Each structure stands twice: as structure tokens, then as C-alpha cells.
Amino acid sequence: MKLPQFDYEAPTTVSEAVELLAEQLDEASVLAGGQSLIPLLALRLARPAVLIDINGIAELSGVQAADGWLTVGAMTRECAAEELETVAGTVPLLAAALPFIGHEAIRSRGTIGGSLAHADPAAELPAVALALDAEFVVCGPSGERVVPAAEWFQGYLTTARRRDELLTEVRFPAARRGTGVSFTEVARRHGDFAIVGLAASLTLSGGAISDARLAFAGISDVPVRAAGAEELLAGERPSAELFDAAARRATGGIDPPADLHGSSDYRKKVAATLVRRGLRAAADNAYERQ
Ligand SMILES: Cc1cc2nc3c(=O)[nH]c(=O)nc-3n(C[C@H](O)[C@H](O)[C@H](O)COP(=O)(O)OP(=O)(O)OC[C@H]3O[C@@H](n4cnc5c(N)ncnc54)[C@H](O)[C@@H]3O)c2cc1C
């Protein structure tokens, strides 16, 4: 289907984009890679009067590792991040998740900021950002503010970003020594959104787990952190029995949605399997990296 009519603006700086957003407020949508927004327009699920295309804002692209953080510009393409050694070396969980997003053609246009601003609960990057306690930097008419990942995802396709704010960068904490990671998911075909996905990170110190991080995609209208399971894992030595107990703890209280891809009960079983599988893979990865 053809796109609906809209006005088009192409700012070249963040401040210009923020001015335009403030002028247009409820009428405007930001256009990044267009991989989610353009289908929404074509299906008439979004009808903005104005598109503010941020592809020409050079300052929004790029990746920088410094002071224990990886700072990723919102317009950094998913494909570009996937190929950067800085990303794999600093935040291996992000690097592990990126290849699961759609297909290469989609990742060559899709952006890290676009995925996180879109906040699809079945998407990979929101689970990664939540698991790692990433920070979201947004810029609006009154300046910048930083939103922690725990507050960013507010509901289905809804974030803490205000209508007059632009997401400019996302900061991920660098993985500590002894950290192993895995991203695992079950999808109907490679490249489809996950039916259930799991971002997992384990840090081992002296053979015991000093830090455990688990976040699900696809089990709610937002990504979900498995805090109870993380507590259970902390201080313990990796074992199949421990990972079984973590799977029970992580999925005991969840009530995933049902849709044509699977019932709630099916998703719950997949989630438990992914916890066992993801923790095993993260532990193996931690041993390899020591
Ligand atoms: C066939 C297909 C398969 C896909 N499979 C997957 C998948 O398996 N997993 C997955 O995670 N994604 C998948 N995607 C979506 C893809 O990852 C998108 O790239 C991503 O969701 C959105 O990024 P984008 O840069 O294209 O954003 P856009 O589509 O341009 O924007 C998405 C939304 O975010 C807003 N936005 C974008 N950037 C900003 C910003 N800087 N500040 C404020 N608001 C902003 C836009 O206004 C819009 O509402 C798929 C897409 C297609 C077409």
C-alpha cells in the first residue's frame, strides 16, 4: 500500500530536530531507519502529519568506548554496530543479540536508537538494554536528560521519551572481566521476531557467580527482568541443578500473552528452556573468556 501524505523535514543538527519536534508536537514522527515506521505508515497504523528525517544528522551516528561505558549514537545502524570490534569487545551481549534482528538488509537500515525508541516487547535490543541497565539520553527543548533502562520501557511500543524529545544516544556499561554472555531465542524462522528471547550475562569470580543478569523478550508488553532468578544465582557456582532452579524461579510468576504463534503456557515453557540454555551458554562463554 502507498504511504499516506505527510510533510517532510530533514534537519541536519540535533537542535534543529528538537525545534521541529517542539513545533509539531503531536503531529510529527521521527524517521530513523524506517524499518518499523514505514510499514506502520503503509498499514495506516500511524498517520503523522510530518516526518522528521534524522538520517542527515551526522552527530547521531557512531560508537565510542570510554570510562567503562559504550556510547552508541541513536542513528548507528544495527549492521554497523554488528561489525565493530569495539562493540563485541566492550558489550559482548549487544554484539550477540544484533544478528538475531531481522535480516541483513533490515539491519543495514535499522538503527540501534530506532529499535529502542520503537520498544517492541519481542525485539532483541530492549531485552539487552534492560538486562545491562543501559542509560538512554534524550534531548528536548529544556536540554538533555538521562533515563535508566528500568524506567524507559513503559508499555507496548511506549517509552519514557516525551513527544518533544529525541533519543540521541544509548550508553551500555562495559562487560567486566570474567563475564560471559548469550542471547537465545525461539522464532518461527530465522529473522522473525522472537516468540520468546532471553538476554543473559554471568560474571564469574573465583568460580562463583558474582553478577547475573537475565531479561526476557516476548513474554509481556515490555521486556522483563528476571530479578528473582538473578538473586538465586548470585554467589553460587554454575551447575545444571542451579540453572534448573533459576528457570523455575524466572518463570514461576510470569503470565505471557497468547497469540497465533503460541499459547501462554507454550511461551512459559519456552522461557524456562531458554533460561537453562542461555545460562549454560553464558557460563561456557565466561570460561572461554577467562
Ligand atoms: C521484515 C522485518 C523484520 C524485522 N525483524 C526484526 C527482529 O527480528 N527484531 C527486531 O528487533 N526488529 C526487527 N525489525 C525491525 C527493525 O529492527 C527496525 O530497524 C527497528 O525496530 C526500528 O529501527 P529503525 O531505525 O528502522 O526505526 P524507524 O522505523 O525509523 O522508527 C521506529 C520508531 O522509533 C521512533 N524513533 C526512531 N529513532 C528515534 C530517535 N532517535 N528518537 C526518537 N524516536 C525515534 C520513530 O519515530 C518510530 O516511531 C524487523 C523489520 C522488518 C521490516
The ligand as an SDF file (V2000), in Angstrom:
LIG
                    3D

 53 58  0  0  0  0  0  0  0  0999 V2000
   10.8670   -7.8060    7.8300 C   0  0  0  0  0  0  0  0  0  0  0  0
   11.3410   -7.1710    9.1400 C   0  0  0  0  0  0  0  0  0  0  0  0
   11.7930   -7.9920   10.1480 C   0  0  0  0  0  0  0  0  0  0  0  0
   12.2240   -7.4200   11.3500 C   0  0  0  0  0  0  0  0  0  0  0  0
   12.6590   -8.2660   12.3440 N   0  0  0  0  0  0  0  0  0  0  0  0
   13.0580   -7.7310   13.4960 C   0  0  0  0  0  0  0  0  0  0  0  0
   13.5060   -8.5780   14.5580 C   0  0  0  0  0  0  0  0  0  0  0  0
   13.5840   -9.8000   14.4390 O   0  0  0  0  0  0  0  0  0  0  0  0
   13.8800   -7.9840   15.7230 N   0  0  0  0  0  0  0  0  0  0  0  0
   13.8290   -6.6200   15.8910 C   0  0  0  0  0  0  0  0  0  0  0  0
   14.1810   -6.1380   16.9540 O   0  0  0  0  0  0  0  0  0  0  0  0
   13.4290   -5.8110   14.9140 N   0  0  0  0  0  0  0  0  0  0  0  0
   13.0390   -6.3230   13.7270 C   0  0  0  0  0  0  0  0  0  0  0  0
   12.6260   -5.4850   12.7310 N   0  0  0  0  0  0  0  0  0  0  0  0
   12.6100   -4.0240   12.9840 C   0  0  0  0  0  0  0  0  0  0  0  0
   13.9950   -3.4080   12.8280 C   0  0  0  0  0  0  0  0  0  0  0  0
   14.8820   -3.8220   13.8150 O   0  0  0  0  0  0  0  0  0  0  0  0
   13.9370   -1.8890   12.9430 C   0  0  0  0  0  0  0  0  0  0  0  0
   15.1480   -1.4440   12.4550 O   0  0  0  0  0  0  0  0  0  0  0  0
   13.7590   -1.2650   14.3120 C   0  0  0  0  0  0  0  0  0  0  0  0
   12.6820   -1.7970   15.0020 O   0  0  0  0  0  0  0  0  0  0  0  0
   13.4740    0.2260   14.1720 C   0  0  0  0  0  0  0  0  0  0  0  0
   14.6180    0.8910   13.8200 O   0  0  0  0  0  0  0  0  0  0  0  0
   14.5820    1.9680   12.6790 P   0  0  0  0  0  0  0  0  0  0  0  0
   15.8650    2.6790   12.7500 O   0  0  0  0  0  0  0  0  0  0  0  0
   14.2190    1.3350   11.3900 O   0  0  0  0  0  0  0  0  0  0  0  0
   13.4350    2.9700   13.2060 O   0  0  0  0  0  0  0  0  0  0  0  0
   12.1820    3.6140   12.4870 P   0  0  0  0  0  0  0  0  0  0  0  0
   11.3370    2.5680   11.8470 O   0  0  0  0  0  0  0  0  0  0  0  0
   12.6080    4.7540   11.6480 O   0  0  0  0  0  0  0  0  0  0  0  0
   11.4540    4.1910   13.7800 O   0  0  0  0  0  0  0  0  0  0  0  0
   10.7990    3.3430   14.7050 C   0  0  0  0  0  0  0  0  0  0  0  0
   10.0920    4.2030   15.7610 C   0  0  0  0  0  0  0  0  0  0  0  0
   11.0340    4.8280   16.6210 O   0  0  0  0  0  0  0  0  0  0  0  0
   10.9630    6.2560   16.5230 C   0  0  0  0  0  0  0  0  0  0  0  0
   12.3480    6.7280   16.5350 N   0  0  0  0  0  0  0  0  0  0  0  0
   13.3650    6.2420   15.8030 C   0  0  0  0  0  0  0  0  0  0  0  0
   14.5210    6.8360   16.1370 N   0  0  0  0  0  0  0  0  0  0  0  0
   14.2210    7.7450   17.0810 C   0  0  0  0  0  0  0  0  0  0  0  0
   15.0020    8.6780   17.8260 C   0  0  0  0  0  0  0  0  0  0  0  0
   16.3310    8.7950   17.6700 N   0  0  0  0  0  0  0  0  0  0  0  0
   14.3800    9.4570   18.7400 N   0  0  0  0  0  0  0  0  0  0  0  0
   13.0470    9.3500   18.9160 C   0  0  0  0  0  0  0  0  0  0  0  0
   12.2540    8.4800   18.2570 N   0  0  0  0  0  0  0  0  0  0  0  0
   12.8340    7.6860   17.3330 C   0  0  0  0  0  0  0  0  0  0  0  0
   10.2210    6.5360   15.2320 C   0  0  0  0  0  0  0  0  0  0  0  0
    9.5360    7.7640   15.2850 O   0  0  0  0  0  0  0  0  0  0  0  0
    9.2740    5.3480   15.1700 C   0  0  0  0  0  0  0  0  0  0  0  0
    8.1640    5.5850   15.9910 O   0  0  0  0  0  0  0  0  0  0  0  0
   12.2080   -6.0030   11.5270 C   0  0  0  0  0  0  0  0  0  0  0  0
   11.7650   -5.1890   10.4730 C   0  0  0  0  0  0  0  0  0  0  0  0
   11.3320   -5.7530    9.2880 C   0  0  0  0  0  0  0  0  0  0  0  0
   10.8590   -4.8320    8.2080 C   0  0  0  0  0  0  0  0  0  0  0  0
  1  2  1  0
  2  3  1  0
  2 52  2  0
  3  4  2  0
  4  5  1  0
  4 50  1  0
  5  6  2  0
  6  7  1  0
  6 13  1  0
  7  8  2  0
  7  9  1  0
  9 10  1  0
 10 11  2  0
 10 12  1  0
 12 13  2  0
 13 14  1  0
 14 15  1  0
 14 50  1  0
 15 16  1  0
 16 17  1  0
 16 18  1  0
 18 19  1  0
 18 20  1  0
 20 21  1  0
 20 22  1  0
 22 23  1  0
 23 24  1  0
 24 25  2  0
 24 26  1  0
 24 27  1  0
 27 28  1  0
 28 29  2  0
 28 30  1  0
 28 31  1  0
 31 32  1  0
 32 33  1  0
 33 34  1  0
 33 48  1  0
 34 35  1  0
 35 36  1  0
 35 46  1  0
 36 37  1  0
 36 45  1  0
 37 38  2  0
 38 39  1  0
 39 40  1  0
 39 45  2  0
 40 41  1  0
 40 42  2  0
 42 43  1  0
 43 44  2  0
 44 45  1  0
 46 47  1  0
 46 48  1  0
 48 49  1  0
 50 51  2  0
 51 52  1  0
 52 53  1  0
M  END
$$$$
